[in-house]
């Protein structure tokens, strides 16, 4: 069942989403060659708690950290560690926040120092596909209109969208209905209605869309070893244009 949020619920949810956005913005300032993903984890955990909120991912279905930190060919769910970031790496940070009964969720892929042109293009296309998907989250459209617009843009640029993982509804639970694939034909699935809150999150690979989950049970990598990028926003479907809740105002 898709849960429509009331104005008061949206106001509460916006608090969690604002902390998500501010945390990602703060992380952006510290991502540089020489830092470890564990140091970023500790920074993010402290930042979220300092804002009187709780990291949503820690302990969720057994996940051991407060953020997902995925490097280069890691698509999602990379576990922070003593891995040192190097010049030219790309780092996808996915994080969630829980506050006053509601969740917020967003992701961004950051360049580590100066990156190669192919990596720059991957980041640009992936982020662009996110905003194209958001533009299609209009009342009266269907869920797959978001999906189709993302895949069409990504495919036109010569990249592929991951199919094993999808976006989702969000609110009082981190993952709610509906699922939001980043691929597929248009005009399928539930109609979009004002009050829906959705986490739209294209995961885009430089090569093929196939992925592999490593032995830690979490870290997901591209099967062909090529780069992957991940961008995500929590949005609200309104009676007019969609509102991005996890955007820095």
VEXDREN-2710 file (C-alpha; in Angstrom, 1 decimal):
% VEXDREN-2710
k/r/px/py/pz
1/UNK/0.0/0.0/0.0
2/UNK/1.3/3.5/-0.9
3/UNK/0.9/5.9/2.0
4/UNK/0.1/9.5/1.3
5/UNK/1.5/11.9/3.8
6/UNK/-0.4/14.7/5.4
7/UNK/1.0/18.3/5.5
8/UNK/2.1/17.8/9.2
9/UNK/3.8/14.5/8.3
10/UNK/5.6/16.2/5.4
11/UNK/6.8/18.9/7.7
12/UNK/8.3/16.4/10.1
13/UNK/9.8/14.4/7.3
14/UNK/11.4/17.5/5.9
15/UNK/13.5/17.8/9.1
16/UNK/15.1/14.4/8.5
17/UNK/15.6/15.2/4.8
18/UNK/17.2/18.5/5.7
19/UNK/19.8/16.8/7.9
20/UNK/20.5/14.3/5.2
21/UNK/21.2/17.1/2.7
22/UNK/23.4/19.0/5.2
23/UNK/25.4/15.9/6.1
24/UNK/26.1/15.2/2.5
25/UNK/27.2/18.8/2.0
26/UNK/29.5/18.6/4.9
27/UNK/31.0/15.3/3.7
28/UNK/31.7/16.9/0.3
29/UNK/34.0/19.3/2.1
30/UNK/36.2/16.6/3.6
31/UNK/36.4/14.1/0.7
32/UNK/40.0/14.3/-0.6
33/UNK/42.9/12.0/-1.3
34/UNK/44.3/10.5/1.9
35/UNK/41.1/10.2/4.0
36/UNK/39.7/6.8/4.8
37/UNK/36.1/5.8/4.3
38/UNK/36.0/5.0/8.1
39/UNK/36.9/8.6/8.9
40/UNK/34.1/9.8/6.7
41/UNK/31.8/7.3/8.5
42/UNK/32.8/8.7/11.9
43/UNK/32.3/12.2/10.7
44/UNK/28.9/11.5/9.3
45/UNK/27.7/9.6/12.4
46/UNK/28.8/12.5/14.7
47/UNK/27.2/15.1/12.4
48/UNK/23.8/13.4/12.3
49/UNK/23.7/12.8/16.1
50/UNK/24.8/16.4/16.7
51/UNK/21.6/17.4/14.9
52/UNK/19.5/15.3/17.3
53/UNK/18.8/12.6/14.8
54/UNK/19.8/9.0/14.3
55/UNK/21.7/7.4/11.4
56/UNK/19.0/5.3/9.7
57/UNK/21.3/2.7/8.2
58/UNK/23.1/1.6/11.3
59/UNK/21.7/-1.8/12.3
60/UNK/19.1/-1.7/9.5
61/UNK/18.7/-5.4/8.4
62/UNK/22.1/-5.9/10.1
63/UNK/24.1/-3.3/8.2
64/UNK/27.1/-2.4/10.3
65/UNK/27.6/1.3/9.6
66/UNK/25.9/4.7/9.4
67/UNK/26.7/5.4/5.8
68/UNK/27.4/3.4/2.7
69/UNK/30.7/4.3/1.1
70/UNK/31.2/2.7/-2.3
71/UNK/34.4/3.3/-4.3
72/UNK/35.0/3.1/-8.0
73/UNK/33.4/-0.2/-9.2
74/UNK/31.4/-0.5/-6.0
75/UNK/27.8/0.2/-6.9
76/UNK/26.2/0.5/-3.5
77/UNK/26.4/-0.8/0.1
78/UNK/30.1/-0.4/0.5
79/UNK/31.1/-0.8/4.2
80/UNK/33.3/2.0/5.5
81/UNK/36.8/0.7/6.4
82/UNK/40.5/1.8/6.7
83/UNK/40.6/2.0/2.9
84/UNK/42.5/5.2/1.9
85/UNK/41.0/7.2/-0.9
86/UNK/43.3/8.1/-3.8
87/UNK/43.5/10.8/-6.4
88/UNK/41.1/9.9/-9.2
89/UNK/38.8/7.7/-7.2
90/UNK/35.0/8.3/-7.2
91/UNK/33.1/7.8/-3.9
92/UNK/29.4/7.2/-3.6
93/UNK/28.0/8.1/-0.2
94/UNK/24.4/6.9/0.6
95/UNK/23.0/7.9/3.9
96/UNK/19.7/8.1/5.8
97/UNK/18.4/9.9/8.8
98/UNK/15.6/9.1/11.3
99/UNK/14.1/11.9/13.3
100/UNK/10.7/12.4/15.0
101/UNK/9.2/9.3/13.4
102/UNK/10.3/9.9/9.8
103/UNK/13.1/9.0/7.5
104/UNK/15.1/10.9/4.8
105/UNK/17.5/9.3/2.3
106/UNK/19.9/10.6/-0.3
107/UNK/23.1/9.7/-2.1
108/UNK/25.8/11.5/-4.0
109/UNK/28.9/10.4/-5.9
110/UNK/32.0/12.6/-5.2
111/UNK/35.2/13.0/-7.2
112/UNK/38.3/12.4/-5.1
113/UNK/40.7/15.1/-6.3
114/UNK/41.0/15.3/-10.1
115/UNK/39.2/12.4/-11.9
116/UNK/39.5/11.2/-15.4
117/UNK/37.1/12.5/-18.1
118/UNK/35.2/9.2/-18.4
119/UNK/34.5/9.3/-14.7
120/UNK/33.5/13.0/-14.8
121/UNK/31.0/12.1/-17.6
122/UNK/29.6/9.2/-15.7
123/UNK/28.9/11.4/-12.7
124/UNK/27.4/14.1/-14.9
125/UNK/25.1/11.7/-16.7
126/UNK/24.0/9.9/-13.5
127/UNK/23.1/13.1/-11.7
128/UNK/21.4/14.4/-14.8
129/UNK/19.3/11.2/-15.0
130/UNK/18.2/11.7/-11.4
131/UNK/16.8/15.2/-12.2
132/UNK/15.1/13.9/-15.3
133/UNK/13.4/11.2/-13.3
134/UNK/12.3/13.8/-10.7
135/UNK/10.9/16.0/-13.4
136/UNK/8.6/13.1/-14.4
137/UNK/7.3/12.6/-10.9
138/UNK/4.2/14.6/-11.8
139/UNK/0.7/13.9/-10.6
140/UNK/-1.2/11.8/-13.1
141/UNK/2.0/10.2/-14.4
142/UNK/2.8/6.6/-13.5
143/UNK/5.8/5.2/-11.6
144/UNK/7.3/3.8/-14.7
145/UNK/7.3/7.2/-16.4
146/UNK/10.1/8.0/-13.9
147/UNK/11.8/4.7/-14.7
148/UNK/11.6/5.1/-18.4
149/UNK/12.9/8.7/-18.5
150/UNK/16.0/7.7/-16.4
151/UNK/16.9/4.7/-18.6
152/UNK/16.3/6.6/-21.8
153/UNK/18.7/9.3/-20.8
154/UNK/21.4/6.9/-19.5
155/UNK/21.2/4.7/-22.5
156/UNK/21.4/7.6/-24.9
157/UNK/24.8/8.5/-23.3
158/UNK/26.2/4.9/-23.7
159/UNK/25.9/3.9/-20.0
160/UNK/23.6/1.3/-18.3
161/UNK/21.3/1.4/-15.3
162/UNK/21.5/-1.2/-12.6
163/UNK/18.5/-3.5/-12.5
164/UNK/19.1/-5.5/-9.4
165/UNK/18.3/-2.5/-7.1
166/UNK/15.6/0.2/-7.3
167/UNK/14.3/3.3/-5.6
168/UNK/11.4/3.2/-3.2
169/UNK/8.8/5.0/-1.2
170/UNK/9.8/6.4/2.1
171/UNK/8.2/8.0/5.2
172/UNK/7.7/6.3/8.6
173/UNK/9.6/3.4/7.2
174/UNK/12.9/3.6/5.3
175/UNK/11.6/1.5/2.5
176/UNK/7.9/1.7/1.7
177/UNK/5.8/1.0/-1.4
178/UNK/6.1/1.6/-4.3
179/UNK/9.4/0.3/-5.8
180/UNK/10.8/2.6/-8.4
181/UNK/13.0/0.9/-11.0
182/UNK/15.4/2.9/-13.1
183/UNK/14.4/1.0/-16.2
184/UNK/11.4/-0.2/-18.1
185/UNK/8.6/0.9/-20.4
186/UNK/6.5/4.0/-19.7
187/UNK/2.9/4.2/-18.4
188/UNK/3.1/1.2/-16.0
189/UNK/2.4/0.9/-12.3
190/UNK/0.5/3.1/-9.8
191/UNK/-0.5/6.7/-10.7
192/UNK/1.5/9.4/-8.9
193/UNK/-0.6/11.4/-6.4
194/UNK/0.1/14.5/-4.3
195/UNK/1.4/13.4/-0.9
196/UNK/3.6/10.5/-2.2
197/UNK/7.1/10.7/-0.9
198/UNK/9.7/8.8/-3.0
199/UNK/13.4/8.1/-2.9
200/UNK/14.5/8.2/-6.6
201/UNK/18.0/6.8/-7.0
202/UNK/19.6/5.9/-10.3
203/UNK/22.6/3.6/-10.1
204/UNK/24.5/3.9/-13.4
205/UNK/27.4/1.7/-14.6
206/UNK/30.1/2.6/-17.1
207/UNK/29.8/-0.8/-18.7
208/UNK/27.1/-3.5/-18.3
209/UNK/24.3/-3.4/-15.8
210/UNK/25.2/-6.7/-14.2
211/UNK/26.3/-6.6/-10.5
212/UNK/27.8/-9.0/-7.9
213/UNK/27.4/-9.0/-4.2
214/UNK/30.7/-9.7/-2.4
215/UNK/31.2/-12.2/0.4
216/UNK/30.5/-9.6/3.1
217/UNK/26.9/-9.8/2.1
218/UNK/26.6/-6.1/1.4
219/UNK/29.1/-4.6/-1.0
220/UNK/27.8/-4.7/-4.5
221/UNK/30.2/-4.3/-7.4
222/UNK/29.9/-4.1/-11.2
223/UNK/30.4/-7.6/-12.7
224/UNK/32.8/-6.2/-15.4
225/UNK/34.9/-4.1/-12.9
226/UNK/34.0/-0.8/-14.5
227/UNK/33.0/2.3/-12.7
228/UNK/29.6/3.0/-11.1
229/UNK/27.9/6.1/-9.8
230/UNK/24.8/6.7/-7.6
231/UNK/22.7/9.8/-7.0
232/UNK/19.5/10.0/-4.9
233/UNK/17.0/12.4/-3.6
234/UNK/13.9/12.1/-1.4
235/UNK/11.1/14.0/-3.2
236/UNK/7.5/14.9/-2.6
237/UNK/4.8/14.6/-5.3
238/UNK/2.7/17.7/-5.2
239/UNK/-0.3/19.0/-7.1
240/UNK/2.3/20.8/-9.3
241/UNK/6.0/20.3/-9.7
242/UNK/7.8/17.7/-7.5
243/UNK/9.6/19.1/-4.4
244/UNK/13.0/17.9/-3.5
245/UNK/13.1/17.4/0.2
246/UNK/16.8/16.5/0.5
247/UNK/18.1/19.5/-1.4
248/UNK/20.2/22.2/0.3
249/UNK/18.0/25.3/0.4
END
